[in-house]
Amino acid sequence: MSRRRLLGTAGAAAAVTAASACGGEEPRAQEVRYGQVVGQTTDVPEGAGTVFSNSKLVVTQPEKGDYRAFGAACTHGGCTVQEVDEVIRCLCHGSEFDISTGEPVTGPAQDPLESFVVTVDGTDIVLESAAES
């Protein structure tokens, strides 16, 4: 094999590897079942929240000791919400959701985030059920 052909083949292989790394699917998040621990209370700051990507949930603490859980999929385009402080933010298209209710406050999303009931057992945040509509 000529040096030119070897380098061309190596370059093509590198390009395919790079393209597959960029365009591949995201690893699937583990589904959490009711009764399982979602996270720890110490991971959820007061007046803000945390996205638990392993369970596809965002848990907020609007007021001290008051924990709320919402689906982490934005209701506009299905992107995973990524930031939580005074609001839950989806960086894909700019939607923002209320940390107490999951209702949209800004952006193209028109529907609230899916709501779930969580309880606290010691420092464990436990997913109990889907919230009633």
NORMO-V670103 format. One record per residue. N is the residue number from 1. PHI is phi in degrees with one decimal (999 if undefined). PSI is psi in radians with two decimals (none if undefined). Layout:
# NORMO-V670103
n phi psi
N PHI PSI
N PHI PSI
This chain:
# NORMO-V670103
n phi psi
1 999 2.35
2 -73.5 2.77
3 -61.2 -0.71
4 -61.7 -0.77
5 -67.9 -0.70
6 -61.1 -0.80
7 -66.0 -0.67
8 -64.1 -0.74
9 -65.5 -0.76
10 -63.7 -0.71
11 -64.1 -0.72
12 -64.9 -0.71
13 -63.2 -0.72
14 -64.9 -0.69
15 -65.0 -0.73
16 -63.8 -0.75
17 -61.8 -0.79
18 -64.5 -0.75
19 -64.8 -0.70
20 -69.9 -0.55
21 -68.8 -0.61
22 -80.5 -0.62
23 -101.2 -0.01
24 -72.1 2.87
25 -70.2 2.62
26 -68.7 2.53
27 -58.9 2.42
28 -70.5 2.41
29 -74.7 2.57
30 -71.4 2.35
31 -77.8 2.35
32 -98.4 2.37
33 -96.2 2.73
34 -58.2 2.43
35 94.0 -0.15
36 -91.8 2.67
37 -75.5 2.21
38 -86.9 -0.73
39 -174.1 -2.90
40 -112.4 2.57
41 -60.6 -0.53
42 -68.8 -0.25
43 -87.8 -0.14
44 -116.5 1.81
45 -70.1 2.59
46 -64.8 2.37
47 78.2 0.20
48 -151.9 -2.59
49 -174.4 -3.08
50 -140.2 2.42
51 -89.3 2.12
52 -100.9 1.60
53 -65.0 -0.46
54 -67.6 -0.36
55 -115.9 0.02
56 60.2 0.58
57 -126.1 2.67
58 -117.8 2.23
59 -111.3 2.27
60 -117.3 2.83
61 -134.5 1.39
62 -57.7 -0.67
63 -134.1 2.75
64 -51.3 2.13
65 82.3 -0.03
66 -104.3 1.78
67 -102.4 2.35
68 -125.7 2.61
69 -130.1 2.46
70 -137.8 2.68
71 -63.1 2.47
72 -84.8 0.01
73 -88.2 2.13
74 -61.1 2.41
75 -79.1 -0.07
76 -85.6 -1.03
77 -124.6 0.02
78 84.7 0.01
79 -65.6 2.70
80 -79.1 2.25
81 -61.7 2.61
82 -126.0 -0.38
83 -130.1 2.46
84 -139.0 2.00
85 -134.0 -1.90
86 -71.3 -0.36
87 -137.1 2.85
88 -93.9 2.15
89 -110.4 2.39
90 -105.8 2.05
91 -81.0 -0.18
92 -63.6 -0.86
93 -132.9 0.13
94 90.3 0.16
95 -68.3 2.55
96 -131.6 2.50
97 -126.7 2.56
98 -66.5 2.35
99 -75.0 -0.24
100 -91.4 -0.62
101 -117.4 -0.35
102 79.1 0.04
103 -72.5 2.50
104 -68.6 2.41
105 -117.2 -0.37
106 -151.0 2.62
107 98.6 -3.06
108 -73.8 -0.34
109 -63.2 2.35
110 -108.9 -0.39
111 -107.1 2.63
112 -71.8 2.81
113 -67.0 2.64
114 -62.7 2.35
115 -103.3 2.56
116 -133.0 2.72
117 -96.4 2.25
118 -124.9 2.67
119 -125.3 2.88
120 -114.3 2.26
121 -124.3 1.73
122 70.0 -1.99
123 -108.0 0.03
124 -82.3 2.38
125 -100.0 2.07
126 -110.8 2.25
127 -77.6 2.09
128 -98.2 -0.86
129 -169.2 3.00
130 -73.6 2.54
131 -74.2 2.60
132 -73.4 2.47
133 -77.3 none
